[in-house]
Amino acid sequence: MGLYEKSAAQLSTMLQNKEISSVELTKSVFERIEQTEESVCAYLTLDEENALAKAAEVDKKRMAGEKLSPIAGIPTAVKDNISTKGLRTTCASKMLENYVPPFDAFVMKKLRSADAVVTGKVNMDEFAMGSSTETSYFKKTKNPFDLNRIPGGSSGGSAAAVAAGEAVLALGSDTGGSIRQPASYCGVVGLKPTYGAVSRYGLVAFASSLDQIGPVARTVEDAAMLYSAICGHDSMDATSAFREYPDFASSLNGNVEGLRIGIPKEYFGEGVSDEVKAAVLDAVKELERLGASAKEISLESTDYALSSYYIISSAEASSNLARFDGVRYGFRAENSDGLVDMYEKTRSQGFGAEVKRRIMLGTFVLSSGFYDAYYKKAKLLQMRISAEFSKAFESVDVIVAPTVPTTAFKIGENTDDPLKMYATDICTVTVNIAGLPAISVPCVHDENRLPIGLQLISNKFTEDILLNTAYAYEKQTGGFVSPKL
């Protein structure tokens, strides 16, 4: 087994015991990238020189006896909508093709202070708008389990890199399922934290009330390690929560005796494949064998959640993306006849079709005469969905559901049908609407040997319960299985 195939927890122990060096580990990961990147296409920007320099610095600190964090020296990929000082950040868009940020996102400051080794920036759907990483301006990332299939989106590069061994850990962002959905498709672990637990400062905004940065990893313990490193209050983010967080990895014990599980009937309806339903319900049985109890619950507004999500997210995207106008930074169209013409040409040429579709939808629902009919109703529905979850958590500790209705579809299969593409988010968007934490963990594989993800949802700021439940299930079933690349 190559070093790149081991979990972050295993590697952390080996580094602490000086069995390996961070330089050795980082070289192993970049050798793996050289072997597989042409097929997987996970990265947009590699940073090998700085990664090896950082690894050498970590090794020097370790030899000097300095106390280091659990993720010190661990190669970590970063989604390309997270600002990295001095390292190109494109959002997978022509609009920011050559943008190099002058500052680090809060999570990058946290990663650097924890001495993680940043391998580079990974591919995504343009401005995080998509469910397959096919809207990227630069390339289409492939699913390591089947190179003819999509890895999911918008954090497809993050999930594919971790699954393929091109990174040990990765950061993604989740607006409507964009960490959990690709984690499910690529057979890895993806955590969407409680809204406000991780600062959004330096995350290029898509929908500010829904966006959340989170970890992607091969194991639940690894995800817990990375989450502990990036969570915490940030004065630069007005939505950042004031609270103390435990060491999530050290609190994992796999004990789910007495855990109350809710199974929402609305998440197992039309559109969810029989294989996915069976896999998730079998997972519940595994947890019951470990001492948990389960019952059916109802979240009645789920059927309207997708409509609410796309109205809210598109409205906020319309506002957030107004800053990309060719004046201050980023792409600017040539041969313009005046300021207004420059705006129009820049945005027409700089944005892809999906981004323009959502800007137009968002502008429409915010416009005079339609605001009350669409956006206001969507926000009222958001409150109703949140209330339904709050009521459910009075009688259950964790809600179990599919992460996505099916396994990964083929590249190009849904690109001409936006509504079919949007439907892949049906099981995940409610979590963002309600601001809850949720995790996707590998369940089983379908008849085509494609991964199926199990989604666990818990109440706000109860990631300890969420992670421990996922950990118990993972220990029972074996968790991540490497693709045969």
N, C-alpha and C positions, 0 to 999 in steps of 0.2 A: 504493500500500500504506500503510495507516494504521500509526502507531507501535505500536499494540497487536498488530499482526500480525507484527512482527519478533521474532527470537529474542533471548533475554537477552544472548547474546554480542555480537550486532550492536548492541544498544542500549547495552551497556556501553562499547563502542568509541566510539559516537556521543556518549555522555555525557562520556567522557574527553577527546574531541576538541572538546568544547563545541559540537557541531553542534546538539544539542538540550539542553533542561533537563529535570530530573526532574519539575518542575511540569508542563511540556508533556506529558511521557509519562504522568504520573499522570492528568491531565485526559483524555487520549486513552482510557485504560483505563476511566475512569468514564463517559465518553460512550458507550463500547461497552457497558458494563453497562446503561446506561439504554436502549439500543437493543434488547438481547437478553435481559435478565434475566427479563422477564415470560414469555418462552417457555422459557428454559432452567431457571430456578429453581435456580441454583447456590448462592446466598448465603442465609444465615440472618441475618447482621448485617453491615451495611456501615459503614465507618468513614472516610468521605470527608474530613471536616474534619481529623481527625488525620493522615490519609494526605497531604493536601496540605501540612499544616504540616511534616511530616517531609520531604517532597520539597523544600520551600523551604529547610529547614535543610541538606539535602544539597547543594543548589545553592550555598548560601552557603559551605559548607566547600570545595567544589570551586573556587569563585572565589578563595578565600583560599589556594589551592595545597596544601591538605591531601592527604595520600596516603589514598586510599579503596579499599575492597575492590571486587572485580569486580561484586558485586551491589548496590553502593550506588546508591540511587535507583531500583531496579527494583521495580515493583509485584508484591507477593507475597500470595497468599491462604493462609489457615491453616485446616486442618480443625478442626471445632468440638469436638474432644475434647482439644485442646492448650490448656493454661491460658494466658490472656492477661490480664495485670494491667489492671484497669479496663475490660475489654471482655468482654461477655457470653459465657459458654462453657456451652452447653446439652447437649452430646452428643446433640443432636436428640431430647431427651426432655422430657416434661412434668415429670419429676422435677427437672430443673435449668433449667426454663424461664426463670427470672429470676436465675440464679446469675452473679455477677460476681466473678471470682477476685481475691484480694488479692495474688497473686504471679504471676510469669512462669515458665513452663516453661524448662528449660535451653536448649532450641532457640530459644525466643523471645529470651532474653538474647543468644544468639549472633547471631540475626537483627538485633536492635537494634544490637548492637555493630558489625555489618557495614553498618549504615545502610540495610537494606532498607526498602521502603515497604510497610507492611501495609495491604491494601485492606479486609480484613474476614474474617469467619469463614464457612466454606462448609459446606453440608449434608452429611449422612452418614446411614448406617443408625444407628438408636438404639443408643447405647453401642457402636457399631462392630459390631453383630450383624446381619449380613445381607449379601447379595451383589448388591443392586440399588438401594440407597438408597430402597427403598419402605417400610422400617420407620420412617423418620423421623416424629416426631410432628407436624412442622410442614408439610412439603410433599414432593412427589415431584419430584426433579430429572430432567430429560430429557436424552437423548443428543443432542448438537448435530448429529450426522449423520442422525438421524431422531427427531423429537420425539415419536414414538409409542413409542419404545423406551427401555429403561433405560440409564443410563450405567455400570452396574456398581456395586459397593459393596465395602467400606463407604465408601471415599473417593471416592464418585461425584461429590460437589460439587467436589472438587479437580480431578479429571480433566476434568469438563465445563467448569469455569471456564477452564482452560488451553486446551482445544480450541476454545472459543467466543471466545477473546480477551478474556475478562473478568478475566484475570490473566496475567501473563507467566510467573510461577513459582507453585508451590503446595507446601505441605507436606501429606502424608497420613500415615496409619499403616497398618501391614500386620501382621495377626495370622495370617491364613491365605491371603493373596493380595490383601488389601484395597487395595494400591496398584497392583499389577501387573494385576489383573483389570479394574478400570475404565480403566486406561491402555490396555489392549488394546481394550476396547469403544469407547473414545473416540479411538483413533488417536494417542495421545501416548506419551511415554516415562515409565516409572515404575520407580524403583529401590527395592528392599527391601535395606537394608544388612545386613552381618553383625550378628548379635545382639551387643549390647554396644558397637558402634561409635558409636551415637548414644544419648545419655542419654534414659531414659524418665521422668526427673524432670519432673513437671508434665503428663505424659500420663495422662489418666483411664484407669485400668487396666481392661482386659477380661481378658486372660490374660497374666499377668506374665512367664511363661517363653517366650512367643511374640511379644508385641507389639514392634514396632520402627517408629520414625518414619523417613520417607524423603522424597525429592523427587519432584515431578511436574513435567514440563517438555515443551516441544515438540521439543527436540533433546537428543541425548546430551551434547553439550558444556554445555548449560544445566543439565542434571541434575548433571553433574560439578561445575559451579560452585557450585550450591546445596549439594550434598553436602559439599564442602570447607568450606563456611561453617558447617555444623551438626555435623559429626563431632568427636570428641574426648572426653577423659576428664572425668568429672564426679564429684566426691567425694560428691554427694548421691544417686548411684545406685550401689548395691553391685554391680550387674552391669556397670558401665561398664568398658571395657577400658583398661589402661594401655599405650598405644603411640603412636608418632608416625605421622602420616598425610601422604602427599604432597599436592601440589597436583594434584588429579585432572584438572582441565581442561587444564593446561599439559603434562601427560604424554601426552595423546592424540596419536597419530601415524598410526593406521589401518594399521599394519604387523602383519599376522597370519601372516606367513611362518613355517611350522613349527608353528603352533598345532594342538593335538590336540583334536578335537571328538568327544564321545561322544553317540550317539543312543540313548536308552533305549527299548527296544521297548515297555515297559509304558505309555508315555505316548502311544502311537499306536493304542490298542486300541479296543474297543467304546465308542461314545458320542462319539468325536472325529469331527467331520464330515470328509468327503472333501476339501472345499475347504481346511480348516484343515491337514490332513495334507500336502496338496500344497504349500501355501504355505510351511510350515516346512521341508519337504524341499528345496524350491527355494532357500530361504534358505541351507541348508547348501551347496548347489552353488555359490552365489555366493561364500561364504566359501572354498570349495575353489579356485575360480578365482583367489582372492587369495593362495593359497599355503598354506591350511590343509589338514589331512587329517582324515578322518572315519571312524568305525567304529561298529558297533552294540554297545551294552552292555546289561547287565541290572541293574535295581534291583528285586529280587524282592519286596520288602515293600511296594511301591507300592500294591498292591491293598488293603492293610489300613490305609493311611495316613489315609484320610478318617475311618474309624471311630475311630482313635487320636486324630486331631486333635479331633474333636467331643467325645470323652470328656475329654481334657485341658483344652481351652479352656472347656468348660461347667463343669467342676469348679472351675477357677480363677475363672471369672466368678461362680459361686455364692458363693465366698469374698469376692471383691473388691467385689461389689455389696451385700454385707451392710451396708455403711456407710450406704447410702441408706435411712434408716428414719424420716425426718421429725423427728428430734430435733435434729441439729446444724445442718443447712443443707438447702436444697432444698425441694421440695414437702412439705406436710403436710396430710393429709385433715382435714376439719372434722367436727364432731359425733361424736367418738369417745367410746366408753364405756371409759375406762381406757387404760393404756399398751399392752397387748397388742392391743387393738382398734385403737388408733391405728397401730401397726406394720402390722397386716394391711390396714387400709383404705388407708394411705399407699402401700404397695407394690403393692396391687391396682390402685389408681387411677393411680399415678405411672408404672408401667412398662407398656410395650406388650406385645402377645402374644408376639412373638419373644423378647424379653428374659425374660419369665416362663417361656417354654418352656425356655430354656437354663438358667435358674436351677434349675428343677425337675429337669432332667436332671442337672445338676452336683451338686445335693444328693443325688440318688439314688445316683450312682456313688461318692460319698464316704461314704455311710451305712454303718453297721455291718452286716456280712454281705454287702455288695456291693463294698466297697473292693478286696479282693483279686481279685475276679472281673472287675472292669472297670478301675478307675483304675490299679491296680498293673500289670496286663497292658499297658495303654496306654503306661505309662512304660517298661516293658521293650521294647516295640515301638519307642518313640522312640529308645532306645539302638541297636537293631538297624538302624533306618533311617539313623541317623548313621554307623554303622560301614560300611554299604553304600556310602554316598556317599564316605567316606574311602578305601575300597578302590578305588572308581571313579576318584578323582582321583590315584591312583598311575599311571594310564596315560593319562588325558586331562586337559586344562587347563580345558575348558569343556564343559558339557552343554547340548544344545539340545533344546527341547521346545515344544509349544504353550503359550501362556499360559492359554487357556481352550479347552474343546472345540468351541465354536461362536461365532458372532458374537452381538451383543446381541439378546436376545429382547424381545418387546413388553411394555409396562407391563401388569401384572396377569396375565400369562400363567402365571406360576409361583407366585403368592402363596398359592394354596390347596394347594400341594404342597411342603412343606418339604424333603422328601428330594430332589426334583428340583432345588430351589434349591441345596441343599448340594452337589449333584454338580457344580455349576459350578466348585467349588474343587479338583477332583480333581488338576489339574496344578500347583497352587501350594502346597498345604498341606505337602508334604514338605520344602520349603525352610525353612519356619518351624520345623517339628519338629526339623530338623537344625541350625538356627541359621545357615544359609548366606546369602550374598548372591545376589540374582537381579535381573534387569532385564527389562522388557517393552519392546520397541521396535516401531514400526509396520512391518508386513510388506507386505501388499497389501490390496486391498479385495475383498469377495466380489461375487457377482452382483447383490446389492442395494446395492452401493456402501458396505457397512459395513466398518469396519476389522477386520483380523486382526492379532493380536499375536504376535511371536516372543519366546519366553522363553529367556534365557541364564542359566545357573547356574554359579557357580565355587566354589572352596574358600574357607574362612573367611579374611577379611581380604585377599582378592585382587581387590578392586574395581577396581584399576588394569587388570588383565587383562580383567575383565568389561566395563568401560566402553570399553576400547580395541577389543574385539571388536565391541561394539554400534556404536561409532563407525565402524569399517571397513565394516560392513554398511550403516549409514545412508548413508554417503558413496557407496556403490555403487548404492543403490536410490532415494535421494532423500528418504526419511524422511517427516516430517509433511506431510499435505495438509489445508488448511483446509476445514472444512465450509461448505456454502452456506446460511448462515442468513439 
